[in-house]
Amino acid sequence: MTRRLAIRTLMIASAVSGCSRMPARVCQQEAPDFVIHSDVRLVLLDVSVKDRRGGLVADLTRDNFTVLENGEPQRLTVFANEDVPVTVGILVDESRSMLPKRSDVLAAAGAFIQTSNPRDEMFVLNFNDDVKRGLPAGTLFSDNIGQLRSALHRGVPQGRTALNDAIVEGLHQLESGRREKKALVVISDGGDNASRHSIAGMFAVVERSLATIYTVGIFDADDPDRNPRILKRLANISGGEAWFPKSLSELPAVCQEAAREIRTRYTIGYLPAPDNLGPLRHIDIRVSAPGRSGLSARTRTSYRNEEHLNPNSK
């Protein structure tokens, strides 16, 4: 894959009338669903760009971007570049195999919280044999750093790993969030030996979600529970990024980078043709700027037009 434009979230406006005529900021606040219906088909892409050194690029304009859907150029109707608050879930592997790394993992997750937008709403899921919510009962989200740090430490390292179940539950909880842009940060070795959900079932949920998934793989070379392929696939499908730090000392910097990437992005929107070659729409976004070579991009490369699959749905 040659395109590496960091598109972390794909959102489809299914309930906003006339959004293409609104200011970009208004449209950005009115597009909650990852489904296209026939009355409104605004596709909103959340995009971040990096230079050849891996630094985030935040000063581009609409003219620097080209969007193709199923190979057809699209006219951009929305463009914005703001650090807006998001809904974020932090998923922490608390299986027995993670016990020697636990203090470093929790410190790095705390660094992510500290670096994020203060207005983000967050939650913590600790998972081993089961998935457990870290926040107090009745509290789905919090922006209180102390409360979130306590949630991280509420897990008890033991048992096996229910990664698939944690991903599914995390995505479902994101749906209850007030912020339109949503992300999961998963810290794990990538293995799964305890989930009720199969790998296929879990990825079906990922493909229908609007959330971006960032994964941080923590394992030794001889770790029998490691599965970096799953962590890479989660990030690739959702438009996120996968990190595999070489040592535990690199963890805080990795988590801080994830927080900065979530905060540094572009919102780009367009209205696709309703008959553009079937339900599966492939997206290619290209970025260029005079005198600035080596800009790279990562993207969610496709979405499903559910209206095409069920024309009677509303």
C-alpha positions in Angstrom: 0.0 0.0 0.0 1.5 3.3 -1.1 -0.9 5.7 0.6 -0.1 6.5 4.2 -2.3 9.5 4.9 -3.4 9.2 8.5 -7.2 9.2 8.3 -8.2 8.2 11.8 -12.0 8.4 11.5 -14.5 8.0 8.7 -17.9 9.5 9.6 -21.1 9.4 7.5 -23.8 12.0 8.0 -27.1 10.1 7.8 -29.4 12.4 9.7 -28.3 16.0 8.8 -30.4 17.8 6.3 -28.5 20.1 3.9 -25.1 19.8 5.8 -23.2 20.6 2.6 -24.6 24.1 2.7 -23.5 24.7 6.3 -20.2 26.0 7.5 -17.5 23.3 8.0 -17.5 23.6 11.8 -21.3 23.1 11.9 -21.2 20.1 9.6 -18.4 18.6 11.7 -20.7 18.7 14.8 -23.7 17.2 13.1 -22.4 13.9 11.6 -22.6 11.0 14.0 -23.4 7.9 12.0 -21.2 5.5 9.9 -24.0 4.8 7.4 -25.0 6.5 4.2 -28.7 7.0 3.5 -30.2 8.2 0.3 -31.3 11.6 1.5 -27.9 12.8 2.8 -24.6 11.2 1.8 -22.0 13.5 3.3 -18.7 11.6 3.9 -16.5 13.2 6.5 -12.9 12.0 6.8 -10.7 12.8 9.7 -7.2 13.2 8.3 -3.7 13.7 9.7 -0.6 14.1 7.7 3.1 13.4 8.5 6.3 14.7 6.9 9.2 12.5 5.8 10.6 12.6 9.4 7.3 11.5 10.9 6.3 14.9 12.2 2.7 15.9 12.2 1.8 18.5 9.6 -1.0 20.9 10.6 -0.8 23.9 8.3 -2.1 22.5 4.9 -5.1 24.0 3.0 -8.0 22.5 1.1 -6.1 22.8 -2.1 -3.4 20.4 -0.9 -5.8 17.5 -0.8 -7.3 15.3 -3.5 -10.0 12.7 -2.7 -10.9 9.8 -5.0 -13.8 7.4 -4.3 -13.7 4.3 -6.4 -11.2 6.1 -8.6 -13.4 9.1 -9.2 -12.3 12.6 -8.0 -14.6 14.2 -5.4 -15.4 17.8 -4.9 -14.6 18.8 -1.3 -17.5 20.5 0.4 -16.1 20.5 4.0 -12.6 21.4 5.2 -11.6 22.2 8.7 -8.5 21.9 10.9 -9.1 22.1 14.6 -8.2 20.4 17.8 -11.6 19.3 18.9 -12.4 17.1 21.9 -13.0 13.4 21.2 -14.4 10.3 22.9 -11.6 8.0 23.7 -11.5 4.5 25.3 -8.2 3.1 26.8 -8.1 -0.7 26.7 -5.4 -2.2 29.0 -4.4 -5.8 28.9 -4.4 -7.1 32.5 -3.7 -10.8 31.7 -1.1 -12.7 33.7 1.4 -12.4 30.9 1.4 -8.6 31.3 2.2 -8.6 35.0 6.0 -7.8 34.6 5.2 -4.9 32.4 2.2 -3.5 34.3 3.7 -0.5 36.0 5.3 0.7 32.8 2.0 0.2 30.9 0.0 2.2 33.4 2.5 5.0 33.5 2.4 5.2 29.7 -1.4 5.2 29.7 -1.3 8.0 32.2 1.0 10.0 29.9 -1.6 9.6 27.1 -4.3 11.0 29.3 -2.1 13.9 30.4 -1.2 14.8 26.7 -4.8 14.6 25.4 -7.2 17.4 25.0 -8.5 18.4 28.5 -12.1 18.3 27.1 -11.9 14.8 25.9 -14.3 12.3 27.5 -12.6 9.1 28.3 -13.1 5.6 29.7 -10.9 2.7 30.7 -11.5 -1.0 30.1 -9.2 -3.5 31.9 -9.4 -7.0 30.3 -8.2 -10.5 31.1 -10.7 -13.4 31.3 -13.4 -10.8 31.3 -13.7 -7.1 30.4 -14.1 -4.7 33.4 -14.9 -1.0 33.4 -12.4 1.0 35.3 -14.6 4.0 36.1 -17.0 3.9 39.0 -20.4 2.3 38.5 -22.7 4.6 36.7 -19.9 6.7 35.2 -19.4 6.0 31.5 -16.9 8.8 30.7 -14.7 11.2 32.6 -12.4 14.1 31.9 -11.0 14.0 35.4 -7.3 13.0 35.2 -7.2 11.7 38.8 -10.4 9.6 38.3 -9.0 8.2 35.0 -5.7 7.3 36.6 -7.5 5.5 39.4 -9.5 3.6 36.7 -6.2 2.4 35.1 -5.1 0.9 38.4 -8.3 -0.8 39.2 -7.4 -3.9 37.1 -5.8 -7.0 38.7 -3.3 -8.8 36.5 -4.4 -12.4 36.2 -5.9 -15.1 33.9 -6.1 -15.2 30.2 -6.8 -12.5 27.5 -10.2 -11.6 26.0 -8.9 -9.0 23.5 -11.7 -9.5 21.0 -14.4 -9.0 23.7 -12.6 -5.8 24.9 -12.5 -4.3 21.4 -16.2 -5.0 20.8 -17.2 -3.6 24.2 -15.0 -0.6 23.7 -16.6 0.2 20.4 -20.1 -0.2 21.8 -19.3 2.1 24.7 -17.9 4.7 22.3 -21.3 4.9 20.6 -22.7 6.4 23.8 -20.1 9.2 23.8 -21.1 12.8 23.1 -18.1 13.6 20.9 -18.5 12.9 17.2 -14.9 11.8 16.7 -14.0 8.6 18.6 -10.9 6.5 19.1 -9.7 3.5 21.0 -6.1 3.1 22.3 -5.3 -0.6 22.9 -2.3 -1.7 24.9 -1.8 -5.5 24.6 0.4 -8.3 23.3 -2.3 -9.0 20.7 -3.1 -12.5 21.8 -6.6 -13.8 22.6 -7.4 -17.0 24.4 -10.6 -16.2 26.3 -13.1 -14.2 24.2 -16.6 -15.1 23.4 -16.4 -13.1 20.1 -14.4 -14.7 17.3 -11.8 -12.8 15.4 -14.2 -12.5 12.4 -17.0 -11.3 14.5 -14.8 -8.7 16.2 -13.5 -7.3 12.9 -17.0 -7.1 11.5 -17.8 -4.7 14.4 -14.6 -2.8 13.7 -15.4 -2.4 10.0 -18.8 -0.9 10.8 -17.6 1.5 13.5 -16.7 5.1 13.0 -13.8 4.8 15.5 -10.1 4.9 14.9 -8.1 2.3 16.7 -4.5 2.8 17.8 -2.6 -0.2 19.1 0.5 -0.5 21.2 2.1 -4.0 21.1 4.0 -5.0 24.3 5.7 -8.4 24.1 9.0 -10.1 24.1 10.3 -11.9 21.0 9.6 -15.3 22.6 6.3 -14.4 24.1 3.8 -17.2 23.1 0.8 -14.9 23.5 2.0 -12.2 21.1 0.1 -11.5 17.9 1.4 -8.3 16.2 -0.6 -9.2 13.1 -3.9 -8.6 14.8 -2.7 -5.3 16.3 -1.5 -4.1 12.8 -4.8 -5.2 11.2 -6.9 -3.3 13.8 -5.0 -0.1 13.1 -5.0 -0.6 9.4 -8.7 -1.2 9.0 -9.8 1.7 11.2 -7.2 4.1 9.8 -5.2 4.3 13.0 -1.6 3.3 13.7 0.2 0.4 15.4 3.3 0.9 17.5 5.7 -1.8 18.7 8.2 -0.1 21.1 11.5 -2.0 21.4 11.7 -1.4 25.1 9.3 -0.4 27.9 11.2 2.9 28.3 9.7 4.0 25.0 6.1 3.4 26.1 5.4 6.9 27.4 6.7 8.6 24.3 4.6 6.3 22.1 1.4 7.0 24.0 2.1 10.8 23.9 2.5 10.5 20.2 -0.8 8.8 19.9 -2.5 11.6 21.9 -0.9 14.3 19.7 -1.9 12.5 16.5 -5.5 12.4 17.7 -5.4 16.1 18.4 -3.7 17.1 15.1 -6.0 16.4 12.1 -8.0 17.7 9.2 -11.7 17.2 8.6 -12.5 16.7 4.9 -16.0 16.1 3.5 -17.6 15.3 0.2 -20.9 14.1 -1.3 -20.3 10.9 -3.3 -22.5 9.8 -6.2 -25.2 7.4 -5.0 -24.5 4.9 -7.9 -20.7 4.9 -7.6 -20.0 1.2 -8.2 -21.9 -0.6 -5.5 -22.0 -0.7 -1.7 -18.2 -1.0 -1.0 -16.6 2.4 -1.6 -12.8 2.6 -1.8 -11.2 5.9 -0.7 -7.8 7.3 -1.8 -6.7 10.6 -0.4 -3.6 12.3 -1.8 -1.7 15.2 -0.3 0.9 17.5 -1.9 2.3 20.9 -1.2 4.8 23.0 -3.2 8.3 22.8 -1.8 7.3 20.1 0.7 8.1 16.6 -0.6 7.7 13.4 1.4 4.3 14.1 2.9 2.7 10.8 3.9 -0.8 9.7 4.7 -2.7 6.9 6.4 -6.4 6.2 5.8 -9.4 4.1 6.3 -9.4 2.9 2.7 -13.1 2.0 2.3 -16.6 2.2 3.8 -19.9 0.4 3.1 -22.9 2.2 1.7 -25.6 0.4 3.7 -28.3 2.2 1.8 -27.2 0.4 -1.4 -27.5 -2.9 0.5 -30.9 -2.1 1.9 -32.7 0.6 -0.2 -35.7 0.5 2.1 -33.8 1.4 5.2 -34.3 4.9 6.6 
